[in-house]
Amino acid sequence: MTESSGKYDTIVIGGGPAGLFTAANLLNRNVLLIEKGEKAGRKLLISGTGQCNFTHSGSTGDFLQHYGKNGRFLKHALHAFSNKDLVTFFKKAGVDSVEDRNGKIFPSSYRAADVLEVLLNACSGSKISILRGSPVTRVEHYNGTFRVLTARSAYDCRNLVIATGGMSYPSTGSTGDGYRFGMMLGHTIVEPKPALCAVTIRGYKMAVLSGISIPSATISLFHKGSKTNEHHGDIVFTLKGLSGPGIIDFSRYICEGDLLRINFIGKNQQAFVEEFISHAQISGKTALQTWLKSCSAPKNLIKFMIEEAGGAAEQPMAEIQKKVRTKLSELLCASPFEIEKLSGYKSAMATAGGISLNEISSTTMQSNLIRNLYFTGEVLDIDGDTGGYNIQAAFSTAYCAAMAINMNLEEK
C-alpha cells in the first residue's frame, strides 16, 4: 500500500465552483483540495461565454421546475443556500450583480474571472491547501478512513468530497472522473449523456434556414412511436439540425432515434385545415403565401414549407390540392424531425446522469452507503436548464455538504 503523504480532516476532489465553495465554507482548516489541472475553475471561466451567468432570479419553487425530473432533490439545498444568498455572497466579496431581461444574473463586470477570483480568495483566506496538476487515480475506504491516490502521492482523510463535475467540455478537465471514484466506493451511476446541447437531424433539409429563430414553439417528443414529453420554447435552425433554448433545455429527455414533432404556429392540424378550407371558400383568390402571413412564422420558413409540401407561394388557395393542404398542415403544426444524434460533450453545456440520487442525502449530500463521503455539483444526477441553474446547484449542494461536515467535526 502506498504510504500516506499527509492526513487531513477533509479532502475535496475537484477545483470547480462546487469544490472551491465546499472548501471555503469548512470551519476546520485542515483541508486539502486536489485539482487535476494546473489551474482551478477552468470550466467556470468559459461559462456564459466568459460572462458567467452564475444564477437566475425567481423563487425556490420556480427554481425546482428547471431541473427536470430530479428537481425535488434540490429543494432543501436551494432553501439552505438560495440565489439571493449567492448574490449576497459575491456582493460582500466586492462583486456586484446585474440581471438581464430574461432573469439571468451575472457579475456586473460580466467577467467570469471575477467570480473565480472570489472563490480562490475565499479558499486562500481560509488557508485551504490546494494541490494543482495532480489527477486523482484512485480512492479507497477502510476502517473509517479515505485514501486518495495520485500518480505521485497518497493522502488520508476522515471526510471526502467528490466535486469533479460531469463530462461536458472535457478540455477543461471534466472527463467523468467522479463517476469512476463513485463506482470504486460502491455507488450506482445513472448513465451519463450530453445535456444542454443541440441535436443533429437525420435527413435534414433545412440548412438554408440556418440562423432563423422560432419563438415559443411547441416541441413534442416521441420514443418508439409513443409520445413521452412536451416542451415549449424558442428554437433555432442550424446547418445540421436544431438548437435554441427550447431544444437545449429539452435535450435531457432526447435520445438518438427519437422523433420530435414541432408546432411552429400554435395551431393544431385540424384547426389549421378547417381555417384553410373556410378561407378558401370565402376568398379563394387569396395567394397561399398571403394567407399564411397570419401564422406569424418567418417568411423564409413559410416559403420553405410551401415548397416542401408541393405548393406554390402565389397559388390561389382555391386551387390548392387536398394532399398539399394536408402536407402543409403537418409541416407547420407537427413537423417531424428524427434525431440522428445529440451534440457531443465537447459542445454540451452540462451532463445528464451521474451519481444516483437514491444513494445520497438531499439535506447533507452525504452518501447513504458510506459515512463522511459527500458528492456536490454536476457529478450528481442533476442537470438544470440554461440560465445559471447548474452553477446555482453547484453552490447550494456545496454549502449543504460543508455545513454537514462542520457539524460532524464539531461532534468528533
N, C-alpha and C positions, 0 to 999 in steps of 0.2 A: 504493500500500500504506500502511496506517495506521502511523504512526511508533510505535515501542515506547515505553511509559511506564516500563518497568523490565525488568531482566534478573535472572532467578533461577535457582538450581540446580534447584529443583523447584517446580512449581505443582500444587496439589491442587484439583480442582474438586468441590465438594460439602462441606457442613458437617454431615453426619450422623456417626454413630459411626465408619463406615469412613474417612471423610475426616479427621476430627479425630484418630483414633488413628494413621492413617498419618503425619500431620504431626507428632504428638507424639513419634513414635519415630525421626524423622530426625535424624541427628547433625549434619549440616551445616545451620545455621540460616538460610541464605539461601533461605527458603521462603515462598511466598505461598499462602494458602488462600482461594479465592473461593467465597463463599456467595451464592446468588441472593436469599435472603430477608434481611430486616433482622435476624433472629435465627437463630443456628445451632441445629441439633438439635431442630427443631420436631416432627418425627415421633417422635423418641425420647421426647419429653415426654409423648406420648399412648400410648406402648406399655404394654401391660398395664393399660389404663385408668388410666394415670398412675402405676402402681406399678413399672413397668419390670422385667419378668421377663427379665433380661439373659442368662441361660444356664440350663443344666439339669445335673443330676447324671448320672453314668454314665461309662463308659469311652469312649475314642475309637472303638472298634469299635462300640459301641452307637450313638454319635452318627451314624455313617455310614449307619445304617438309617433315618434321619429326614430324608433329603434326596432321596427319590425316586430316579430312575434315574441322577442325576448325583452321588450321594453320594461315589463313589470319588474324584472330582476333589478333594475336600477332605481326603483322607487326610493328606497332608503338612502342610497348613495347620493342621489340628486337632492334630497331633502337635507342630508347632512352637510353637503357642500354644493351649493346651488350656483347657477350662473351669476347671480348677484354677488355671492361670496367670492367668486373668481374675479369679477370686475374689481371688487374692493381690494382683493389681494394685490392685484397689479397696481392699483392706484396708490396704495400705501408704499409700494416699491418705486413709485415715481413714473409709472407708465399709465397714462390716461387712455380711455377707450372711446371709440366712436361707433355709432350704429348706423348702418346704411338703411335704405328704404325697404329692404326685404327682411330686416331684423337681424342681419349678420353683424357681429361685434368684432371689431379689430382694434389693435393698438392705434392710438391717434397718429402715430408716425407711419403707420402701415408698413412696419418693418418687423418681420419675424425675429430678426436678430435681437431686438429689444426684449421680446418675450423670453427668448432663450437666456439672455444675459441675466434677467431677474432670477430665473431658476438656478443658474450656475452660481450667482452671488449668494442665493439663499443656502445652497449647499456649502459654499466656501465659508460663509459666516457661521455655520453650524459645525465647522471643522470636520465635514464628511470627507473621508478618504476616497478619492476617485482613481481607479486603475483603468487607464485607457490602452487601446491597442492590444487587448487581451481576450480573445474569444474564449468563452467557456466551452469545454469539450464534454464535460460530464458532471452530473450532480448525483450525490449518494445520500442516503439517510440511514443512520444506525444509532441505537441507544439514545435517541433524542437529539442527536447532533447531525447537522447537514455538512457535507463536504462538497465544496465547489472546486472543480479542477479546471485549470487552463493548461496550455501546452507546456508552460514552464513551472507552474506552482499549484499548490492546493491550499484552500482556505476553509476553516471551520466556522460554523456559526450556530446559534440557537434558533434564530428566525431567518427564513429565506423568503425573499420576494422575487417572483419572476415577472418581469415587466419588459419583455423583449419585443412586444409588438406583434404584427402579423407577418404577411408575406408581400405586401404591396410595396412598390418602389424598392426592389431588392438592392439597388445600387447604394442605398442609404444604410444598408446593414440589416434590413428587415427580411430575413430569409427563413422564418419559421422555427428558429432555434427553440423557442419556448414550448412548442408542441412536443419536440423531442425530449426536452427536460421533463415535461409533464408526464409523458409516457414512461420515462425512466423511474418516476416516482409513483406509477400505478394509475395515473389519471386517463380518462377517456377523452379522445379528441373527436369533436364533430368535424367531419371532412371540410377542410378549408377550400374556399373558392374565391375568385376575384369579386369584389363588390364596389359599388360606386363607379361603374365603368360603362363604356359604350358597348354596343353589340354590332356584330357583323351579320348581315342578312344573306342567306343563300339565294342565288339567282337575282341579286339586287339590280334594279334597273333605274334607280333614281339618283344616280351620281350627278346628273345635270341639275338637280335641286340642292346640291351641297351648299350648306350655309343658311338655307331658309329655315326659319323657326315657325312652329305652330303652337300658339298659346293654348293652354288648358285643354289638351286633347284627352280623350278617354282611351285608356290602354287596357285591353282585356288579355289575360294570359291563359293559354290552353296547353295542357300537358296530356299527351296521349289521347287527344280528342275531347277531353273534358275541361271545362273552364274551372280554373283554380284560384284566380285572383283578379282584381281590377284596381286600377290606379288612375289618377288624374294629374296632369302636369304638362309643362312645356316640353316639346321635343324639337330636335334639330336634325335635319338630314345631313349626312356626311358622305364622303366619297365611297364608303364601303357599307354603310348601314345607318344606324340611328344613335343619337346621343341627346344631350339636353337634360335638365333636371328631372323631367318626368321619367326618362329611361334610366338615368343613373341611379336615382333613388329606388327604382323598382327592380334593379338588376339583382338584388339579393335573392329574389324569388325565381329568376330566369335561369334555365339550363339549356344546354345545346340540344337542338331538335325540337324545342318548344315552339309554339306558334303564338305570335302576337296579332291581335286584330285591333286596329286603331280607328277610332271615330274622329275624323278631322273637323266635323262641322256641328256636332252637338245634336244631331237628329238621328233617330234610328232609321233603318232601311225602309220600313213600312211607311213611316211618316213622310220620308223623302219621296217615295214613289207616289203616294197619294197627292202630295203637293205638286209634284211634277205633272201628273195627269190633269189635275184641276186647272193648273195654269195653262197647260197646252190646249185645253178645251176652251178657255176664255180668251187667251191671247196666243194663239198658235203660231203667229208670225214672229214672236219674240225669239231672238237668237239664243241658242243654248247658253253661250258664254255670258250673255247679258243677264239671264235669269239666275245663273249660278253666282253672280256677284253678291246676291243676298245671303250667301252662305258664309260670308266673312272669312274666306280662306284666301291665301295668297294667290295672286293672279297666275303665277307660274305653276303652282300646284294644280289649279283648276284646269289650265291648258294641258298639262301632262296627263291628268286623269281622263279628260275628254278623249284625247288621242289613244290612250291605253284601252279605253272602253270601245274604241272603234267608231267614235263620232267625229263631228267637225264643229269647231267653235262657233262658226257663223250659221250653222244649220238651224232652220226654224224648228221650234220644239214640236210642232205638229207632225213633222216628218221624221222624228227620231223613232227608230225601231225599238220594239219591246226589249230585245236582247241587249241593245246598247244602254237603254234606260236601267235595266236590271244590273248590268255590269257596273255602270256608273254609281248606282246606289251602294253596291258593295265596296267599291274603291274609296268612296268618300265617307261611308258610315261604318264599315267593318273591313278595312283594308288589311289583307293578310301579309304577314312578314314571318318567314321561317328563320329561326335562329341558327346560324351556322356555328358561331362561337361568341363567347364574351371576350372583350379585350383582356389581355393577359395582365399579370401582376406588374409589369413594367409601367403600365399606364393606369391601372386601377387605383383609386384613392384609398381604398380600405380592403380588409379581408373579412369575408363572412366565414363562420365556423371558428373552431378553436377549442379551448378547454371547456368541457361540458359544464354548463351551469348547474346541473343536477348534483355536482360534486363540490360546489362552492357555496359558502355562506354569503347571502346577499347583504348582510349587515356588516361583515368584517372582511370579506374577500378571502377568508381563510379556507383552506382545504377541509372538506369533511372527511377526508381519508387520512391525512397526516397533520397533526397539531403543529402549529407555528410555521406552516407553509402557506404562502399567500400568492395570489395572481392578480395583477392590476393592468388595466388598459386593454389594448386591442388583442392581446394574447387570449383573452376570454372570448367566448362565443357571443360577441356583441358587435354589431355594426350599425352605425347611425346614418341618417340622411346627410346630404351635403348641407353646409351652413354652420359648422362649428360644433355639431353634436358629438362627433367622435372625440375631439380634443377635450370637450367638457367631461365626457365619460371617463377619459383617462385621469383627469384631475380628481373627479369625485370618487372613483374607485381607489385611487392612490391615497386620498385623505382617509377613507374608511380603514384601509389596511394599516396606515400609520397610527391612527387612533387605537386600533386593536392591539398593535404591538406595544405601544406605550403603556396600555393598561396591563398587558401581560408582564412587562418588565417591572412595573410597579409592584406586582403581586409576587415577583420572584423572591 
